[in-house]
Amino acid sequence: MKITIGTKKNNDEELMQAIVNAKDGDVIELLPGTYFSRNNPFICTIRRDISFIGKTSDKEDVKLYCSFTVGAKNTLIFKNLSIIYPANDENTMSAYDGARVYGQNIIIDRQTSDYWDTIYGQNAYFSFKDSKILTGKKIKAIGLSLEKSQLFADNTEFQLLFQKDSTVYLKDCTILHKFELRQGSKTFFKNLTIDSTTTDYKNDLAVKTKSQISGNDLIFVKDKPQVRILESQFDVDDFQPETDHISFKFDKKSKISIDGKNLKK
């Protein structure tokens, strides 16, 4: 069933009831506007397969001040909107236990004073296209933290992407602040930009503890970027800048291939 919200004065109450009473397959269509508020955000747990679709082409026309939690193999779809959580002690979005989250033309942000992850996933699946995952003004917070999860992203920007025992596929994506893989994680990419020019992190890219990163067209924006590979695999073709302008360090347990050439410690 399609439910259209935004034509009445009590839009917040109507949207809250639509979420609470949703049935599998419901589509909640949102007209341009702001739903809930910075001072009174809505915190909800999703127990059904639901879609939230902004009736606009501009993802900033529809703003939801919300926090979403989804689990138990439920599917959550977002399109053409922004989700912002403005209070402490909640993720803007968290997904568990086989949950699936799809986002197209969306912004997910967390404008708070604490350092919780904007999105946290454990045993979950995420897919983003033409989107942004942000951390407000904070540069030390994690935009997307994955644990035993999967991510597919196309033309999407992440402010700090962190993965543990997870698999990630990236195409035409940008990672701001830092990118780190740990505990058997794998990342496969095509045209990946890492921009840490506004941070003082020790490493721009860190691949650790039996992890693997493979792909083509890796672009670092920062002067003299730092890459650290520890007990892991690194197989990348086509760099910007050239590798002699990168602070590149790896240990003897790592396997390093750059432009088809194997490097040894």
C-alpha positions in Angstrom: 0.0 0.0 0.0 1.2 3.5 -0.8 0.7 6.2 1.9 1.4 9.8 1.0 2.5 12.1 3.8 2.8 15.9 3.8 -0.6 17.3 2.8 -1.8 17.9 6.4 -0.9 20.0 9.4 -0.1 17.0 11.6 2.4 15.5 9.2 4.7 14.2 12.0 1.9 12.4 13.8 0.7 10.9 10.5 4.2 9.7 9.6 4.7 8.2 13.0 1.5 6.2 12.8 2.3 5.1 9.3 5.7 3.7 10.5 4.2 2.1 13.6 1.3 0.5 11.8 3.2 -0.4 8.6 2.7 -3.8 6.9 5.2 -5.6 4.7 5.5 -3.9 1.3 4.1 -0.5 2.4 5.5 2.5 0.5 5.6 5.8 2.5 5.7 8.7 0.0 6.9 12.0 1.5 6.2 15.4 0.0 9.0 18.0 0.3 9.3 19.3 3.8 10.8 18.6 7.3 9.5 15.8 9.4 10.0 15.8 13.1 12.6 18.3 14.4 16.1 18.8 15.8 14.6 19.2 19.3 12.2 16.3 19.0 13.6 13.6 16.6 11.7 10.3 16.1 13.5 7.1 17.2 12.0 3.9 15.7 12.6 0.2 15.2 11.5 -1.2 11.8 9.9 -4.7 12.0 8.5 -4.8 8.4 9.7 -4.4 4.9 9.1 -0.7 4.2 10.1 1.9 1.6 10.4 5.7 2.2 10.3 7.6 -1.1 10.7 11.4 -1.3 8.6 12.9 -4.0 11.4 15.0 -5.4 14.7 14.7 -7.3 16.6 16.8 -4.7 17.6 14.7 -1.7 17.6 17.8 0.5 14.0 18.6 -0.1 12.8 16.0 2.3 14.4 16.0 5.7 13.7 13.3 8.3 15.0 13.9 11.9 15.0 10.3 12.8 17.0 7.3 14.0 16.2 3.9 12.4 17.0 0.4 13.7 16.2 -2.5 11.5 16.8 -6.3 12.0 15.4 -9.8 11.7 16.0 -9.9 7.9 13.7 -7.0 7.3 14.3 -4.7 4.3 14.4 -0.9 4.4 14.5 1.2 1.2 15.1 5.0 1.1 15.1 7.2 -2.0 15.3 11.0 -2.6 15.6 12.2 1.0 17.9 13.1 3.9 17.9 11.4 7.3 19.5 13.4 10.2 19.9 12.4 13.8 20.6 15.5 16.0 20.8 13.9 19.5 23.3 11.7 21.3 23.4 8.0 22.2 21.8 6.6 19.0 23.1 5.8 15.6 21.2 7.5 12.8 20.8 4.0 11.4 21.7 0.5 12.6 21.0 -2.8 11.0 21.4 -6.3 12.4 20.6 -10.0 11.9 20.2 -10.2 8.2 18.7 -6.8 7.7 19.0 -5.2 4.2 19.2 -1.4 3.7 19.0 0.2 0.2 19.5 3.9 -0.4 19.4 5.9 -3.7 19.9 9.6 -3.9 20.0 10.0 -0.1 22.0 11.7 2.7 22.4 10.0 6.1 24.0 12.3 8.6 24.6 12.5 12.4 24.8 16.1 13.7 25.7 15.4 17.4 28.4 16.1 20.0 29.2 12.5 20.7 31.1 10.1 18.5 28.7 7.3 17.8 28.8 5.9 14.2 26.3 7.4 11.8 25.5 3.9 10.5 26.4 0.7 12.2 25.8 -2.7 10.6 26.3 -6.2 12.1 25.5 -9.2 9.9 23.7 -6.8 7.6 23.6 -5.8 3.9 23.8 -2.2 2.6 23.5 -0.8 -0.9 23.9 2.9 -1.7 23.8 4.8 -5.0 24.3 8.5 -5.6 24.3 9.1 -1.9 26.3 10.6 1.0 27.1 9.1 4.5 28.2 12.0 6.7 29.4 12.6 10.3 28.3 16.2 10.7 31.3 18.5 11.5 33.2 15.7 13.2 36.3 14.2 11.5 37.0 11.6 14.1 33.6 9.9 13.9 32.8 6.9 11.7 30.3 7.4 8.9 29.7 3.7 8.2 31.0 0.9 10.4 30.6 -2.7 9.2 31.0 -5.9 11.1 30.3 -9.2 9.4 28.4 -7.3 6.8 28.3 -6.5 3.0 28.3 -3.1 1.2 27.7 -2.3 -2.5 28.2 1.4 -3.3 28.1 3.4 -6.5 28.9 7.1 -6.8 28.6 7.5 -3.0 30.6 9.6 -0.5 31.6 8.3 2.9 33.1 10.2 5.8 35.3 7.5 7.3 34.6 4.0 6.2 35.5 1.2 8.7 35.1 -2.5 8.2 35.7 -5.7 10.3 35.2 -9.1 8.8 33.2 -7.5 6.0 33.1 -7.4 2.2 32.8 -4.2 0.3 32.3 -3.4 -3.4 32.9 0.3 -4.5 32.5 2.0 -7.8 33.2 5.7 -8.4 33.2 6.4 -4.7 34.9 8.9 -2.4 36.0 8.3 1.2 36.8 11.3 3.3 38.9 11.3 6.5 40.1 7.6 6.5 39.5 4.1 5.2 40.3 1.1 7.3 40.0 -2.7 6.9 40.4 -5.2 9.7 39.9 -8.8 10.6 39.7 -10.6 7.3 37.8 -7.8 5.5 37.8 -7.6 1.7 37.3 -4.5 -0.6 37.1 -4.6 -4.3 36.9 -1.2 -6.1 36.9 0.7 -9.4 37.8 4.4 -9.3 38.2 5.1 -5.6 39.2 8.5 -4.2 40.5 8.9 -0.6 40.6 12.5 0.6 42.0 13.0 4.1 43.1 16.6 3.6 41.1 17.9 6.6 42.3 15.3 9.1 45.5 14.4 11.0 44.9 10.6 11.0 48.1 8.6 11.1 47.0 6.6 8.0 44.8 7.6 5.0 44.4 3.9 4.2 45.0 1.0 6.6 44.6 -2.7 5.7 45.2 -4.9 8.7 44.9 -8.5 10.1 44.5 -10.7 7.1 42.4 -8.3 5.1 42.5 -7.6 1.3 42.0 -4.6 -1.0 42.0 -5.0 -4.8 41.1 -2.7 -7.6 41.9 -0.1 -10.3 42.3 3.6 -10.2 43.1 4.7 -6.6 43.4 8.4 -6.1 44.8 10.1 -3.0 44.0 13.8 -2.7 46.3 14.6 0.3 50.0 15.4 -0.2 52.2 12.5 0.9 49.3 10.2 1.8 50.1 7.4 4.3 49.3 3.7 3.5 49.8 0.9 6.0 49.4 -2.8 5.1 49.9 -5.3 8.0 49.5 -9.0 7.5 47.3 -8.4 4.5 47.0 -8.3 0.7 47.2 -5.2 -1.5 46.7 -5.6 -5.2 46.1 -2.2 -6.9 46.6 -0.9 -10.4 46.9 2.8 -11.4 47.7 5.2 -8.7 47.5 9.0 -8.2 50.0 10.2 -7.1 52.8 7.9 -8.1 53.8 5.4 -5.4 57.1 7.2 -4.7 55.0 10.2 -3.4 53.1 7.9 -1.0 54.4 7.0 2.5 53.8 3.3 1.8 54.7 0.8 4.5 54.0 -2.9 4.8 55.3 -5.9 6.8 56.9 -9.2 5.7 53.6 -11.1 6.1 51.8 -8.9 3.6 51.5 -9.6 -0.2 51.9 -6.4 -2.2 51.2 -6.0 -5.9 51.3 -2.5 -7.5 50.6 -2.2 -11.3 51.2 -5.9 -11.7 54.6 -5.9 -9.9 55.1 -7.7 -6.7 56.9 -5.9 -3.9 59.0 -7.5 -1.3 60.0 -6.2 2.1 
